[in-house]
Amino acid sequence: MYKNRIDTVLTAIFSLIILFCVILITKDIINYKKAGREYDRLKKYISDETEIMKADNTDEVKAKEETTEEITDFEKLYEINQDLVCILSIPSLDLMYPVVQSTDNVKYLNTTFEGNRNPAGCLFIDYENSRDMTDANTYIYGHNMKNGSMFGSLKQIINDGSKRKDTKAYITTGDTEYTYSLEEAEVVNIDEYKPPQDKTGLLTLYTCWGNDKSRRLLVTFSREV
């Protein structure tokens, strides 16, 4: 009798644990889908101008310009969020998002571009960086999402050596376009990390790595002249 009661209690506890895990997983899936739908809506204001920027010759540039029907509608994006700084695109990773900047590095950890509360957050530049990308090293933060969104695709550079070759990042503002070449991709202990001191024109994409809060994935690009 006593053993049966223990079994019943244990079964109830395990059932509650499983139910709790299912609720958490379901909540994550719902949040991922909400954030995905929002950023999909924003894509109608963002043209893939990097296809023109990647062109190798005049004829190719002209051909790509003819097939690009729209340019990024920065005015519309500013109407949605005046914290907008630029558009970040890494074609080889199918990554393209608006990037914002706040007065701190907390707001956009759990706030999307449209201002909705969501753990996906938004890509954002360090609040101490210049908005015109003229600092020696500009940091852009984003979550390493399990579904590969935001900075979730950056791990491909670490896990797949082929992604390192010719990986380019493109920054587009309202009136300027910058092209960056991959410099380094590394997982670091953030307490021991020392930023490069002898280089300029760097763009560092910063995200978490696994469950260890002291480790970060840093992907650094160098601006092409």
Secondary structure as the mmCIF struct_conf table of DSSP 4:
data_model
#
loop_
_struct_conf.conf_type_id
_struct_conf.id
_struct_conf.beg_label_comp_id
_struct_conf.beg_label_asym_id
_struct_conf.beg_label_seq_id
_struct_conf.end_label_comp_id
_struct_conf.end_label_asym_id
_struct_conf.end_label_seq_id
HELX_RH_AL_P HELX_RH_AL_P1 TYR A 2 LEU A 42
HELX_RH_3T_P HELX_RH_3T_P1 LYS A 43 TYR A 45
TURN_TY1_P TURN_TY1_P1 GLU A 49 GLU A 49
HELX_RH_AL_P HELX_RH_AL_P2 THR A 50 MET A 53
TURN_TY1_P TURN_TY1_P2 LYS A 54 LYS A 54
BEND BEND1 ASN A 57 ASN A 57
HELX_RH_AL_P HELX_RH_AL_P3 THR A 58 THR A 67
HELX_RH_AL_P HELX_RH_AL_P4 PHE A 74 ILE A 80
TURN_TY1_P TURN_TY1_P3 GLN A 82 ASP A 83
STRN STRN1 LEU A 84 ILE A 90
HELX_RH_3T_P HELX_RH_3T_P2 PRO A 91 LEU A 93
TURN_TY1_P TURN_TY1_P4 ASP A 94 ASP A 94
STRN STRN2 LEU A 95 VAL A 100
BEND BEND2 THR A 103 VAL A 106
HELX_RH_3T_P HELX_RH_3T_P3 LYS A 107 LEU A 109
BEND BEND3 ASN A 110 ASN A 110
STRN STRN3 THR A 111 THR A 111
TURN_TY1_P TURN_TY1_P5 PHE A 113 GLU A 114
BEND BEND4 GLY A 115 GLY A 115
STRN STRN4 ARG A 117 ARG A 117
TURN_TY1_P TURN_TY1_P6 PRO A 119 ALA A 120
STRN STRN5 LEU A 123 ILE A 125
TURN_TY1_P TURN_TY1_P7 TYR A 127 GLU A 128
BEND BEND5 ASN A 129 ASN A 129
TURN_TY1_P TURN_TY1_P8 ARG A 131 ASP A 132
BEND BEND6 MET A 133 MET A 133
BEND BEND7 ASP A 135 ALA A 136
STRN STRN6 ASN A 137 TYR A 141
STRN STRN7 ASN A 144 ASN A 144
TURN_TY1_P TURN_TY1_P9 LYS A 146 ASN A 147
BEND BEND8 GLY A 148 GLY A 148
STRN STRN8 MET A 150 MET A 150
TURN_TY1_P TURN_TY1_P10 PHE A 151 PHE A 151
HELX_RH_3T_P HELX_RH_3T_P4 GLY A 152 LEU A 154
HELX_RH_AL_P HELX_RH_AL_P5 LYS A 155 ASN A 159
HELX_RH_3T_P HELX_RH_3T_P5 GLY A 161 ARG A 164
TURN_TY1_P TURN_TY1_P11 LYS A 165 ASP A 166
STRN STRN9 LYS A 168 THR A 172
BEND BEND9 GLY A 174 ASP A 175
STRN STRN10 GLU A 177 ASN A 189
TURN_TY1_P TURN_TY1_P12 ILE A 190 GLU A 192
BEND BEND10 GLN A 197 ASP A 198
BEND BEND11 GLY A 201 GLY A 201
STRN STRN11 LEU A 202 CYS A 208
TURN_TY1_P TURN_TY1_P13 GLY A 210 ASN A 211
TURN_TY1_P TURN_TY1_P14 LYS A 213 SER A 214
STRN STRN12 ARG A 215 ARG A 223
#
